[in-house]
């Protein structure tokens, strides 16, 4: 099963990793560590809450007006 990982830099250093299909979130000091931790967290989640594959996710961006 192929799932999505969204990584963002953490203000404390390292990265926060999110799997939007399950809501699993974790962190790591490096990208590789964050992804490895997310894989483990998501596998544990799926053991308790199995899900059917619903096809590939689409990841995109959008702009919003900035506020001063």
LINWOGI-V36682 format. One record per pair of residues at least 24 apart in sequence whose C-alpha atoms are under 10 Angstrom apart, sorted by sequence separation. I is the first residue (numbers start at 1). J is the second residue. D is the distance in Angstrom with one decimal. If there is no record, write none. Layout:
I&J&D, I&J&D
This chain:
7&31&7.7, 18&42&9.5, 22&46&8.1, 8&34&10.0, 7&34&7.9, 22&49&9.0, 7&35&8.3, 22&50&9.8, 5&34&9.5, 6&35&9.2, 22&51&8.7, 5&35&7.3, 21&51&9.3, 7&38&9.9, 6&38&9.8, 21&53&9.7, 5&38&7.8, 21&54&9.6, 5&39&8.9, 3&39&9.3, 21&57&8.3, 20&57&9.1, 3&42&9.3, 3&53&9.2, 1&52&9.6, 2&53&8.8, 1&53&7.3, 3&55&9.6, 4&56&8.7, 2&55&9.1, 3&56&7.8, 4&57&7.1, 6&59&9.1, 1&55&9.7, 2&56&7.8, 3&57&7.8, 4&58&9.1, 5&59&10.0, 1&56&9.8, 2&57&9.4, 4&59&8.6
